[in-house]
Protein backbone atom coordinates (compact mmCIF):
# COMPACT_ATOMS: atom_id res chain seq x y z
CA UNK A 1 0.00 0.00 0.00
CA UNK A 2 2.81 2.45 0.84
CA UNK A 3 4.35 1.86 -2.57
CA UNK A 4 1.18 3.32 -4.10
CA UNK A 5 0.68 6.11 -1.56
CA UNK A 6 0.67 8.88 -4.17
CA UNK A 7 -2.07 7.10 -6.10
CA UNK A 8 -4.26 6.80 -2.99
CA UNK A 9 -3.75 10.47 -2.15
CA UNK A 10 -4.63 11.60 -5.65
CA UNK A 11 -7.75 9.43 -5.71
CA UNK A 12 -8.86 11.11 -2.47
CA UNK A 13 -8.45 14.54 -4.08
CA UNK A 14 -5.39 15.45 -2.01
CA UNK A 15 -2.77 17.20 -4.10
CA UNK A 16 -0.31 18.43 -1.50
CA UNK A 17 2.10 19.71 -0.50
CA UNK A 18 2.52 16.82 1.92
CA UNK A 19 4.50 16.17 5.09
CA UNK A 20 4.89 12.72 6.66
CA UNK A 21 5.03 12.54 10.46
CA UNK A 22 6.39 9.37 12.01
CA UNK A 23 8.64 8.01 14.76
CA UNK A 24 12.22 6.73 14.27
CA UNK A 25 11.56 3.07 15.10
CA UNK A 26 8.41 2.91 12.94
CA UNK A 27 9.89 4.82 10.02
CA UNK A 28 12.99 2.61 9.97
CA UNK A 29 10.78 -0.49 9.82
CA UNK A 30 8.25 0.52 7.16
CA UNK A 31 8.95 3.99 5.76
CA UNK A 32 12.45 4.08 4.32
CA UNK A 33 11.26 4.08 0.70
CA UNK A 34 9.18 7.19 1.35
CA UNK A 35 12.17 9.45 2.10
CA UNK A 36 12.83 10.03 -1.59
CA UNK A 37 9.22 10.92 -2.35
CA UNK A 38 8.00 12.98 0.62
CA UNK A 39 9.41 15.36 3.21
CA UNK A 40 9.50 13.64 6.61
CA UNK A 41 9.61 14.80 10.24
CA UNK A 42 10.15 12.38 13.11
CA UNK A 43 8.85 12.82 16.64
CA UNK A 44 10.28 10.90 19.63
CA UNK A 45 9.32 7.28 20.15
CA UNK A 46 6.85 6.24 22.83
CA UNK A 47 3.71 7.41 24.61
CA UNK A 48 5.65 10.06 26.51
CA UNK A 49 6.01 12.01 23.24
CA UNK A 50 2.24 12.54 23.22
CA UNK A 51 2.30 15.99 24.79
CA UNK A 52 2.01 19.70 24.00
CA UNK A 53 5.79 20.07 23.73
CA UNK A 54 5.82 17.67 20.77
CA UNK A 55 2.81 19.49 19.28
CA UNK A 56 4.60 22.85 19.56
CA UNK A 57 7.77 21.54 17.92
CA UNK A 58 5.78 19.99 15.10
CA UNK A 59 3.84 23.22 14.54
CA UNK A 60 7.17 25.06 14.34
CA UNK A 61 8.32 22.65 11.65
CA UNK A 62 5.06 22.89 9.69
CA UNK A 63 5.17 26.70 9.75
CA UNK A 64 8.90 26.83 8.91
CA UNK A 65 8.46 24.86 5.68
CA UNK A 66 5.53 27.07 4.68
CA UNK A 67 2.65 24.62 4.62
CA UNK A 68 -0.65 26.14 3.45
CA UNK A 69 -4.39 25.51 3.83
CA UNK A 70 -4.05 23.12 0.86
CA UNK A 71 -1.34 21.07 2.59
CA UNK A 72 -1.81 17.62 4.06
CA UNK A 73 -0.15 15.94 7.02
CA UNK A 74 0.34 12.18 6.77
CA UNK A 75 0.52 10.26 10.05
CA UNK A 76 2.60 7.11 9.57
CA UNK A 77 2.63 5.14 12.79
CA UNK A 78 0.63 4.02 15.78
CA UNK A 79 -1.75 5.83 18.06
CA UNK A 80 0.75 8.38 19.35
CA UNK A 81 1.70 9.53 15.85
CA UNK A 82 -1.92 9.56 14.73
CA UNK A 83 -3.19 11.52 17.73
CA UNK A 84 -0.38 14.10 17.67
CA UNK A 85 -0.49 14.58 13.91
CA UNK A 86 -4.27 14.86 13.83
CA UNK A 87 -4.13 17.41 16.65
CA UNK A 88 -1.55 19.52 14.82
CA UNK A 89 -3.58 19.34 11.60
CA UNK A 90 -6.67 20.56 13.46
CA UNK A 91 -4.78 23.57 14.85
CA UNK A 92 -2.66 24.75 11.93
CA UNK A 93 -4.46 27.51 10.01
CA UNK A 94 -7.65 26.41 11.84
CA UNK A 95 -7.51 23.02 10.20
CA UNK A 96 -5.76 21.29 7.31
CA UNK A 97 -6.19 17.78 5.92
CA UNK A 98 -4.72 14.78 7.67
CA UNK A 99 -4.24 11.26 6.30
CA UNK A 100 -3.88 8.38 8.73
CA UNK A 101 -1.64 5.46 7.77
CA UNK A 102 -1.83 3.33 10.94
CA UNK A 103 0.93 0.77 11.38
CA UNK A 104 -0.31 -0.93 14.57
CA UNK A 105 -3.38 -3.06 15.05
CA UNK A 106 -4.65 -0.75 17.79
CA UNK A 107 -4.40 2.29 15.51
CA UNK A 108 -6.08 0.47 12.63
CA UNK A 109 -9.12 -0.57 14.65
CA UNK A 110 -9.47 2.50 16.83
CA UNK A 111 -7.24 5.55 17.20
CA UNK A 112 -6.92 6.41 13.49
CA UNK A 113 -10.65 7.15 13.29
CA UNK A 114 -12.41 10.16 14.71
CA UNK A 115 -10.26 11.79 17.39
CA UNK A 116 -7.11 13.70 18.21
CA UNK A 117 -5.53 14.45 21.55
CA UNK A 118 -2.49 14.55 23.78
CA UNK A 119 -1.80 13.78 27.43
CA UNK A 120 -1.61 16.73 29.81
CA UNK A 121 -0.71 16.94 33.52
CA UNK A 122 -0.44 13.14 33.63
CA UNK A 123 -4.02 12.74 32.40
CA UNK A 124 -4.63 10.67 29.26
CA UNK A 125 -6.00 12.60 26.25
CA UNK A 126 -7.02 15.58 28.39
CA UNK A 127 -6.38 18.07 25.57
CA UNK A 128 -7.74 17.40 22.09
CA UNK A 129 -10.03 18.33 19.22
CA UNK A 130 -12.53 16.76 16.86
CA UNK A 131 -10.88 16.53 13.43
CA UNK A 132 -11.71 13.74 11.01
CA UNK A 133 -9.08 12.28 8.66
CA UNK A 134 -9.56 12.80 4.93
CA UNK A 135 -8.29 9.27 4.32
CA UNK A 136 -7.36 6.19 6.37
CA UNK A 137 -5.10 3.60 4.76
CA UNK A 138 -4.78 0.35 6.72
CA UNK A 139 -2.34 -2.26 5.47
CA UNK A 140 -2.14 -5.65 7.26
CA UNK A 141 1.49 -6.25 6.22
CA UNK A 142 3.16 -3.92 8.79
CA UNK A 143 1.34 -5.80 11.55
CA UNK A 144 3.57 -8.83 10.92
CA UNK A 145 6.59 -6.91 12.22
CA UNK A 146 4.99 -5.79 15.51
CA UNK A 147 6.27 -7.19 18.79
CA UNK A 148 4.03 -9.75 20.48
CA UNK A 149 3.12 -7.23 23.15
CA UNK A 150 2.30 -4.43 20.70
CA UNK A 151 0.17 -6.71 18.58
CA UNK A 152 -1.69 -8.10 21.61
CA UNK A 153 -2.39 -4.52 22.69
CA UNK A 154 -4.42 -4.10 19.52
CA UNK A 155 -6.32 -7.34 20.12
CA UNK A 156 -7.57 -6.07 23.49
CA UNK A 157 -8.94 -2.93 21.84
CA UNK A 158 -10.48 -5.02 19.04
CA UNK A 159 -12.33 -7.21 21.53
CA UNK A 160 -13.96 -4.07 22.94
CA UNK A 161 -16.08 -3.64 19.82
CA UNK A 162 -17.68 -7.04 20.26
CA UNK A 163 -18.55 -6.25 23.88
CA UNK A 164 -20.10 -2.86 23.14
CA UNK A 165 -22.19 -3.62 20.07
CA UNK A 166 -21.67 -6.93 18.27
CA UNK A 167 -22.02 -10.27 20.01
CA UNK A 168 -21.32 -12.07 16.71
CA UNK A 169 -17.96 -10.27 16.51
CA UNK A 170 -17.21 -11.25 20.12
CA UNK A 171 -18.06 -14.91 19.44
CA UNK A 172 -16.01 -14.90 16.24
CA UNK A 173 -13.07 -13.32 18.07
CA UNK A 174 -13.09 -16.04 20.73
CA UNK A 175 -13.58 -18.79 18.14
CA UNK A 176 -10.67 -17.59 16.00
CA UNK A 177 -8.32 -16.39 18.75
CA UNK A 178 -5.61 -18.88 17.77
CA UNK A 179 -5.62 -17.60 14.17
CA UNK A 180 -5.66 -14.00 15.36
CA UNK A 181 -2.74 -14.56 17.72
CA UNK A 182 -0.82 -16.14 14.82
CA UNK A 183 -1.67 -13.02 12.72
CA UNK A 184 -3.43 -14.99 10.02
CA UNK A 185 -3.83 -12.31 7.30
CA UNK A 186 -7.43 -13.13 6.36
CA UNK A 187 -8.59 -13.28 9.98
CA UNK A 188 -6.83 -10.03 10.87
CA UNK A 189 -8.17 -8.24 7.78
CA UNK A 190 -11.73 -9.31 8.63
CA UNK A 191 -11.30 -8.16 12.24
CA UNK A 192 -9.87 -4.75 11.27
CA UNK A 193 -12.61 -4.14 8.72
CA UNK A 194 -15.42 -4.94 11.16
CA UNK A 195 -13.97 -2.91 14.04
CA UNK A 196 -13.33 0.08 11.78
CA UNK A 197 -16.86 -0.22 10.40
CA UNK A 198 -18.35 -0.13 13.90
CA UNK A 199 -16.26 2.84 15.01
CA UNK A 200 -16.87 4.81 11.81
CA UNK A 201 -20.60 4.26 12.17
CA UNK A 202 -20.62 5.49 15.77
CA UNK A 203 -18.38 8.48 15.05
CA UNK A 204 -20.44 9.49 12.01
CA UNK A 205 -23.62 9.43 14.08
CA UNK A 206 -22.04 11.33 17.00
CA UNK A 207 -19.06 13.34 15.77
CA UNK A 208 -18.68 15.48 18.89
CA UNK A 209 -18.78 12.78 21.55
CA UNK A 210 -22.31 12.89 22.91
CA UNK A 211 -23.93 9.92 24.59
CA UNK A 212 -23.68 7.46 21.68
CA UNK A 213 -19.97 7.92 21.07
CA UNK A 214 -19.17 7.55 24.75
CA UNK A 215 -19.80 3.79 24.49
CA UNK A 216 -16.42 3.58 22.76
CA UNK A 217 -14.87 4.28 26.16
CA UNK A 218 -15.67 0.83 27.53
CA UNK A 219 -12.63 -0.20 29.58
CA UNK A 220 -11.08 3.25 29.30
CA UNK A 221 -12.23 4.72 32.63
CA UNK A 222 -10.11 2.39 34.75
CA UNK A 223 -7.73 1.83 31.81
CA UNK A 224 -6.72 5.48 31.48
CA UNK A 225 -6.32 5.75 35.27
CA UNK A 226 -3.99 2.74 35.25
CA UNK A 227 -1.94 4.29 32.45
CA UNK A 228 -1.68 7.60 34.28
CA UNK A 229 -0.80 5.96 37.61
CA UNK A 230 2.01 4.13 35.81
CA UNK A 231 3.25 7.40 34.27
CA UNK A 232 2.47 5.94 30.82
CA UNK A 233 5.38 3.51 31.15
CA UNK A 234 3.98 0.40 32.81
CA UNK A 235 1.16 -0.54 30.43
CA UNK A 236 0.46 -0.24 26.75
CA UNK A 237 -2.89 1.35 26.00
CA UNK A 238 -4.57 -1.89 24.88
CA UNK A 239 -3.33 -3.71 27.99
CA UNK A 240 -4.86 -0.99 30.17
CA UNK A 241 -8.14 -1.34 28.24
CA UNK A 242 -8.00 -5.09 28.81
CA UNK A 243 -7.79 -4.53 32.56
CA UNK A 244 -10.46 -1.85 32.25
CA UNK A 245 -12.91 -4.22 30.52
CA UNK A 246 -12.43 -6.79 33.27
CA UNK A 247 -13.03 -4.09 35.89
CA UNK A 248 -16.13 -2.77 34.10
CA UNK A 249 -17.59 -6.27 33.77
CA UNK A 250 -16.99 -7.06 37.45
CA UNK A 251 -18.47 -3.71 38.54
CA UNK A 252 -21.51 -4.29 36.34
CA UNK A 253 -22.05 -7.72 37.89
CA UNK A 254 -21.63 -6.30 41.40
CA UNK A 255 -24.34 -3.74 40.61
CA UNK A 256 -26.67 -6.43 39.32
CA UNK A 257 -26.56 -5.21 35.72
CA UNK A 258 -24.61 -8.01 34.02
CA UNK A 259 -24.90 -11.76 34.54
CA UNK A 260 -21.91 -13.46 36.11
CA UNK A 261 -21.79 -15.81 33.11
CA UNK A 262 -21.33 -12.97 30.62
CA UNK A 263 -18.88 -11.20 32.91
CA UNK A 264 -16.75 -14.34 33.15
CA UNK A 265 -16.92 -14.76 29.36
CA UNK A 266 -15.57 -11.23 28.86
CA UNK A 267 -12.78 -11.79 31.35
CA UNK A 268 -11.91 -15.15 29.79
CA UNK A 269 -11.74 -13.55 26.33
CA UNK A 270 -9.41 -10.84 27.62
CA UNK A 271 -7.18 -13.41 29.33
CA UNK A 272 -6.98 -15.66 26.26
CA UNK A 273 -5.27 -12.90 24.27
CA UNK A 274 -2.21 -13.17 26.46
CA UNK A 275 -0.84 -12.59 29.94
CA UNK A 276 -1.45 -9.04 31.09
CA UNK A 277 1.51 -7.28 32.74
CA UNK A 278 1.66 -7.19 36.52
CA UNK A 279 0.15 -4.20 38.30
CA UNK A 280 2.42 -4.72 41.30
CA UNK A 281 3.44 -1.39 42.81
CA UNK A 282 0.47 0.54 41.41
CA UNK A 283 -0.54 3.16 43.98
CA UNK A 284 -4.22 3.75 44.58
CA UNK A 285 -3.98 7.48 45.42
CA UNK A 286 -2.68 8.66 42.01
CA UNK A 287 -4.99 6.18 40.29
CA UNK A 288 -8.11 7.58 41.98
CA UNK A 289 -6.90 11.12 41.30
CA UNK A 290 -6.49 10.32 37.60
CA UNK A 291 -9.92 8.68 37.60
CA UNK A 292 -11.55 11.83 38.95
CA UNK A 293 -9.75 14.05 36.42
CA UNK A 294 -10.82 11.91 33.48
CA UNK A 295 -12.74 13.64 30.67
CA UNK A 296 -15.65 11.25 31.33
CA UNK A 297 -16.42 13.09 34.58
CA UNK A 298 -19.83 14.81 34.29
CA UNK A 299 -21.32 17.03 37.00
CA UNK A 300 -18.73 15.82 39.48
CA UNK A 301 -19.46 12.11 38.93
CA UNK A 302 -17.30 9.60 37.08
CA UNK A 303 -19.43 8.11 34.31
CA UNK A 304 -18.67 4.47 33.58
CA UNK A 305 -19.49 2.53 30.43
CA UNK A 306 -20.75 -0.77 31.81
CA UNK A 307 -21.73 -3.87 29.82
CA UNK A 308 -25.28 -5.13 30.42
CA UNK A 309 -24.60 -8.18 28.27
CA UNK A 310 -22.14 -9.04 25.54
CA UNK A 311 -23.03 -6.71 22.68
CA UNK A 312 -24.82 -4.07 24.78
CA UNK A 313 -23.52 -1.42 27.17
CA UNK A 314 -24.92 1.49 29.13
CA UNK A 315 -23.59 4.78 30.49
CA UNK A 316 -23.77 4.69 34.28
CA UNK A 317 -23.22 7.85 36.37
CA UNK A 318 -23.72 6.30 39.80
CA UNK A 319 -20.89 3.80 40.28
CA UNK A 320 -19.78 4.05 43.93
CA UNK A 321 -16.12 4.98 44.27
CA UNK A 322 -15.54 2.37 47.03
CA UNK A 323 -16.65 -0.34 44.57
CA UNK A 324 -14.18 0.95 41.99
CA UNK A 325 -11.42 0.98 44.58
CA UNK A 326 -12.28 -2.55 45.72
CA UNK A 327 -12.38 -3.87 42.14
CA UNK A 328 -9.07 -2.33 41.12
CA UNK A 329 -7.39 -3.40 44.36
CA UNK A 330 -8.44 -6.98 43.61
CA UNK A 331 -7.01 -6.74 40.08
CA UNK A 332 -3.70 -5.45 41.42
CA UNK A 333 -3.49 -8.30 43.94
CA UNK A 334 -4.48 -10.94 41.36
CA UNK A 335 -1.91 -9.67 38.85
CA UNK A 336 0.82 -10.42 41.40
CA UNK A 337 -0.43 -13.89 42.33
CA UNK A 338 -0.82 -14.95 38.67
CA UNK A 339 2.95 -14.81 38.21
NORZI-V65373 format. One record per pair of residues at least 12 apart in sequence whose C-alpha atoms are under 8 Angstrom apart, sorted by sequence separation. I is the first residue (numbers start at 1). GAP is how many residues later the second one is. If there is no record, write none. Layout:
i:I gap:GAP
i:I gap:GAP
This chain:
i:73 gap:12
i:86 gap:12
i:100 gap:12
i:116 gap:12
i:117 gap:12
i:303 gap:12
i:304 gap:12
i:85 gap:13
i:115 gap:13
i:116 gap:13
i:224 gap:13
i:227 gap:13
i:250 gap:13
i:303 gap:13
i:304 gap:13
i:115 gap:14
i:116 gap:14
i:159 gap:14
i:223 gap:14
i:226 gap:14
i:249 gap:14
i:303 gap:14
i:43 gap:15
i:115 gap:15
i:116 gap:15
i:302 gap:15
i:303 gap:15
i:304 gap:15
i:73 gap:16
i:114 gap:16
i:115 gap:16
i:224 gap:16
i:301 gap:16
i:302 gap:16
i:303 gap:16
i:72 gap:17
i:114 gap:17
i:115 gap:17
i:199 gap:17
i:223 gap:17
i:224 gap:17
i:246 gap:17
i:249 gap:17
i:301 gap:17
i:302 gap:17
i:20 gap:18
i:22 gap:18
i:24 gap:18
i:82 gap:18
i:114 gap:18
i:173 gap:18
i:222 gap:18
i:223 gap:18
i:249 gap:18
i:19 gap:19
i:20 gap:19
i:21 gap:19
i:22 gap:19
i:23 gap:19
i:24 gap:19
i:113 gap:19
i:114 gap:19
i:222 gap:19
i:223 gap:19
i:18 gap:20
i:19 gap:20
i:20 gap:20
i:21 gap:20
i:22 gap:20
i:23 gap:20
i:24 gap:20
i:25 gap:20
i:82 gap:20
i:113 gap:20
i:220 gap:20
i:223 gap:20
i:246 gap:20
i:18 gap:21
i:19 gap:21
i:20 gap:21
i:21 gap:21
i:22 gap:21
i:23 gap:21
i:24 gap:21
i:112 gap:21
i:219 gap:21
i:220 gap:21
i:222 gap:21
i:223 gap:21
i:245 gap:21
i:246 gap:21
i:19 gap:22
i:21 gap:22
i:23 gap:22
i:219 gap:22
i:222 gap:22
i:245 gap:22
i:73 gap:23
i:75 gap:23
i:79 gap:23
i:113 gap:23
i:218 gap:23
i:219 gap:23
i:221 gap:23
i:69 gap:24
i:72 gap:24
i:73 gap:24
i:74 gap:24
i:75 gap:24
i:76 gap:24
i:77 gap:24
i:78 gap:24
i:112 gap:24
i:219 gap:24
i:220 gap:24
i:246 gap:24
i:68 gap:25
i:71 gap:25
i:72 gap:25
i:73 gap:25
i:74 gap:25
i:75 gap:25
i:76 gap:25
i:77 gap:25
i:78 gap:25
i:79 gap:25
i:82 gap:25
i:169 gap:25
i:219 gap:25
i:220 gap:25
i:222 gap:25
i:69 gap:26
i:70 gap:26
i:71 gap:26
i:72 gap:26
i:73 gap:26
i:74 gap:26
i:75 gap:26
i:76 gap:26
i:77 gap:26
i:78 gap:26
i:218 gap:26
i:219 gap:26
i:222 gap:26
i:69 gap:27
i:70 gap:27
i:72 gap:27
i:74 gap:27
i:75 gap:27
i:76 gap:27
i:77 gap:27
i:79 gap:27
i:218 gap:27
i:219 gap:27
i:78 gap:28
i:79 gap:28
i:83 gap:28
i:219 gap:28
i:242 gap:28
i:55 gap:29
i:59 gap:29
i:78 gap:29
i:82 gap:29
i:83 gap:29
i:86 gap:29
i:87 gap:29
i:152 gap:29
i:219 gap:29
i:3 gap:30
i:50 gap:30
i:54 gap:30
i:55 gap:30
i:58 gap:30
i:82 gap:30
i:86 gap:30
i:87 gap:30
i:108 gap:30
i:218 gap:30
i:49 gap:31
i:50 gap:31
i:85 gap:31
i:86 gap:31
i:87 gap:31
i:2 gap:32
i:55 gap:32
i:79 gap:32
i:83 gap:32
i:84 gap:32
i:47 gap:33
i:50 gap:33
i:51 gap:33
i:55 gap:33
i:59 gap:33
i:79 gap:33
i:83 gap:33
i:84 gap:33
i:100 gap:33
i:158 gap:33
i:243 gap:33
i:46 gap:34
i:50 gap:34
i:82 gap:34
i:83 gap:34
i:84 gap:34
i:98 gap:34
i:99 gap:34
i:102 gap:34
i:158 gap:34
i:161 gap:34
i:242 gap:34
i:83 gap:35
i:98 gap:35
i:99 gap:35
i:100 gap:35
i:101 gap:35
i:102 gap:35
i:103 gap:35
i:95 gap:36
i:97 gap:36
i:98 gap:36
i:99 gap:36
i:100 gap:36
i:101 gap:36
i:102 gap:36
i:103 gap:36
i:97 gap:37
i:98 gap:37
i:99 gap:37
i:100 gap:37
i:101 gap:37
i:102 gap:37
i:158 gap:37
i:161 gap:37
i:239 gap:37
i:288 gap:37
i:43 gap:38
i:99 gap:38
i:104 gap:38
i:105 gap:38
i:239 gap:38
i:90 gap:39
i:103 gap:39
i:104 gap:39
i:144 gap:39
i:90 gap:40
i:103 gap:40
i:143 gap:40
i:87 gap:41
i:90 gap:41
i:284 gap:41
i:87 gap:42
i:104 gap:42
i:235 gap:42
i:87 gap:44
i:266 gap:44
i:86 gap:45
i:106 gap:45
i:109 gap:45
i:140 gap:45
i:284 gap:45
i:104 gap:46
i:105 gap:46
i:263 gap:46
i:86 gap:47
i:104 gap:47
i:106 gap:47
i:107 gap:47
i:110 gap:47
i:262 gap:47
i:105 gap:48
i:106 gap:48
i:109 gap:48
i:110 gap:48
i:140 gap:48
i:262 gap:48
i:27 gap:49
i:105 gap:49
i:106 gap:49
i:109 gap:49
i:140 gap:49
i:258 gap:49
i:259 gap:49
i:17 gap:50
i:26 gap:50
i:27 gap:50
i:104 gap:50
i:105 gap:50
i:257 gap:50
i:258 gap:50
i:259 gap:50
i:282 gap:50
i:26 gap:51
i:106 gap:51
i:164 gap:51
i:257 gap:51
i:258 gap:51
i:21 gap:52
i:106 gap:52
i:164 gap:52
i:230 gap:52
i:279 gap:52
i:280 gap:52
i:17 gap:53
i:18 gap:53
i:19 gap:53
i:20 gap:53
i:21 gap:53
i:22 gap:53
i:229 gap:53
i:279 gap:53
i:280 gap:53
i:16 gap:54
i:17 gap:54
i:18 gap:54
i:19 gap:54
i:20 gap:54
i:21 gap:54
i:22 gap:54
i:23 gap:54
i:164 gap:54
i:229 gap:54
i:252 gap:54
i:278 gap:54
i:279 gap:54
i:15 gap:55
i:16 gap:55
i:17 gap:55
i:18 gap:55
i:19 gap:55
i:20 gap:55
i:21 gap:55
i:22 gap:55
i:161 gap:55
i:251 gap:55
i:252 gap:55
i:280 gap:55
i:15 gap:56
i:16 gap:56
i:18 gap:56
i:20 gap:56
i:226 gap:56
i:248 gap:56
i:252 gap:56
i:279 gap:56
i:280 gap:56
i:229 gap:57
i:248 gap:57
i:249 gap:57
i:278 gap:57
i:279 gap:57
i:14 gap:58
i:23 gap:58
i:160 gap:58
i:228 gap:58
i:229 gap:58
i:248 gap:58
i:249 gap:58
i:277 gap:58
i:278 gap:58
i:22 gap:59
i:160 gap:59
i:228 gap:59
i:248 gap:59
i:276 gap:59
i:21 gap:60
i:226 gap:61
i:229 gap:61
i:278 gap:61
i:225 gap:62
i:228 gap:62
i:225 gap:63
i:21 gap:64
i:225 gap:65
i:52 gap:66
i:224 gap:66
i:225 gap:66
i:51 gap:67
i:52 gap:67
i:224 gap:67
i:50 gap:68
i:51 gap:68
i:52 gap:68
i:50 gap:69
i:51 gap:69
i:222 gap:69
i:225 gap:69
i:221 gap:70
i:224 gap:70
i:251 gap:72
i:221 gap:73
i:251 gap:73
i:221 gap:75
i:251 gap:76
i:26 gap:77
i:130 gap:77
i:250 gap:77
i:130 gap:78
i:247 gap:80
i:157 gap:81
i:247 gap:81
i:156 gap:82
i:109 gap:83
i:113 gap:83
i:153 gap:83
i:155 gap:83
i:156 gap:83
i:221 gap:83
i:108 gap:84
i:109 gap:84
i:153 gap:84
i:154 gap:84
i:157 gap:84
i:221 gap:84
i:247 gap:84
i:110 gap:85
i:153 gap:85
i:156 gap:85
i:157 gap:85
i:160 gap:85
i:109 gap:86
i:110 gap:86
i:113 gap:86
i:114 gap:86
i:150 gap:86
i:152 gap:86
i:153 gap:86
i:156 gap:86
i:218 gap:86
i:219 gap:86
i:105 gap:87
i:109 gap:87
i:113 gap:87
i:152 gap:87
i:218 gap:87
i:108 gap:88
i:217 gap:88
i:218 gap:88
i:243 gap:88
i:110 gap:89
i:114 gap:89
i:109 gap:90
i:215 gap:90
i:214 gap:91
i:181 gap:92
i:114 gap:93
i:174 gap:95
i:177 gap:95
i:177 gap:96
i:215 gap:98
i:215 gap:99
i:124 gap:100
i:215 gap:100
i:123 gap:101
i:124 gap:101
i:214 gap:101
i:123 gap:102
i:124 gap:103
i:163 gap:103
i:124 gap:104
i:211 gap:104
i:123 gap:105
i:122 gap:106
i:222 gap:106
i:122 gap:109
i:159 gap:110
i:159 gap:111
i:30 gap:112
i:156 gap:114
i:156 gap:117
i:155 gap:118
i:152 gap:121
i:12 gap:122
i:152 gap:122
i:12 gap:123
i:106 gap:132
i:1 gap:136
i:1 gap:138
i:170 gap:140
i:170 gap:141
i:164 gap:143
i:167 gap:143
i:163 gap:144
i:166 gap:144
i:167 gap:144
i:165 gap:145
i:166 gap:145
i:163 gap:146
i:164 gap:146
i:165 gap:146
i:166 gap:146
i:163 gap:147
i:164 gap:147
i:165 gap:147
i:162 gap:148
i:163 gap:148
i:164 gap:148
i:165 gap:148
i:162 gap:149
i:163 gap:149
i:164 gap:149
i:163 gap:150
i:123 gap:167
i:122 gap:168
i:126 gap:168
i:126 gap:169
i:123 gap:170
i:124 gap:170
i:123 gap:171
i:48 gap:184
i:47 gap:185
i:47 gap:186
